[in-house]
Amino acid sequence: MRRISPESETVSQSPLSQQAVVAVVGTGAMGAGIAQVAAQAGHVVKLLDNRPGAAAKAVDGIRAQFAKLAEKGKISAEAAQAAGERLVAVAQLADLA
């Protein structure tokens, strides 16, 4: 992942650590896709949306996608379960910290 350093405003190519928590604000198609990729890569992902219930619905949908990938043999059932467990729906911005 690319990160911009606030001190130098340069782009760094250093990868995120596996302990990094990824926050996704907005759970439409793009936000859900970003959350899916990040969770599958091993990161805890916190999802927030301004529509009540939308973040929880997105988590359910992404978990269903992981289950489909496992059914098709693209990932193991264990990997699908683990990735799904890394998804967390939150209700307010403060919960992303």
C-alpha positions in Angstrom: 0.0 0.0 0.0 1.1 3.5 -0.6 1.2 6.0 2.2 1.9 9.7 2.1 4.2 11.0 4.8 2.7 14.1 6.4 6.3 15.4 7.2 7.6 15.3 3.6 4.5 14.8 1.5 6.2 12.0 -0.3 4.7 8.7 -1.2 6.2 5.7 0.5 6.0 2.2 -0.9 6.3 0.5 2.5 3.7 -2.2 3.1 1.2 -2.0 6.0 2.1 -4.2 9.0 -0.2 -7.1 9.6 -1.2 -5.5 12.9 -2.5 -2.4 11.0 -6.2 -1.8 11.4 -7.9 -0.6 8.2 -10.8 1.8 8.5 -13.3 2.0 5.6 -15.7 4.8 5.6 -18.6 4.2 3.3 -19.8 0.6 2.6 -21.0 0.9 -1.0 -19.5 -1.3 -3.7 -16.1 0.4 -3.5 -15.9 0.4 0.3 -17.0 -3.2 0.6 -14.5 -4.2 -2.0 -11.6 -2.5 -0.2 -12.7 -4.1 3.0 -12.9 -7.5 1.5 -9.4 -7.2 0.0 -7.9 -5.9 3.3 -9.5 -8.6 5.4 -8.4 -11.3 3.0 -4.9 -9.8 3.3 -4.9 -10.4 7.0 -5.9 -7.0 8.4 -8.7 -6.2 10.9 -11.1 -4.0 9.0 -13.5 -1.5 10.7 -16.4 -0.4 8.5 -18.5 2.7 9.1 -21.4 4.1 7.1 -23.7 7.0 7.7 -26.8 4.9 6.9 -28.1 3.0 9.9 -27.4 -0.8 9.5 -25.4 -0.4 6.3 -22.0 -1.3 7.8 -23.4 -4.5 9.4 -25.2 -5.4 6.1 -21.8 -4.9 4.3 -20.1 -7.2 6.7 -22.7 -9.9 6.1 -22.3 -9.5 2.3 -18.6 -9.7 2.4 -18.7 -12.8 4.6 -21.1 -14.3 2.1 -18.6 -13.5 -0.7 -15.8 -15.3 1.3 -18.2 -18.3 1.7 -18.7 -18.4 -2.1 -15.0 -18.2 -2.7 -14.5 -21.2 -0.3 -17.3 -23.1 -2.1 -15.6 -22.6 -5.4 -12.2 -23.7 -4.0 -10.6 -20.3 -4.5 -9.8 -20.1 -0.7 -10.0 -22.6 2.1 -13.0 -22.6 4.4 -10.6 -21.8 7.2 -9.3 -18.7 5.4 -12.9 -17.6 4.6 -13.8 -17.9 8.2 -10.7 -16.1 9.5 -11.1 -13.2 7.0 -14.8 -12.9 7.9 -13.9 -12.6 11.6 -11.6 -9.7 10.9 -14.5 -7.6 9.7 -16.0 -5.2 12.3 -19.0 -2.9 11.7 -18.9 0.2 13.8 -21.5 2.8 14.5 -19.6 6.1 14.9 -16.4 7.7 13.8 -14.8 7.5 17.3 -15.0 3.7 17.0 -12.5 3.7 14.2 -9.7 4.7 16.5 
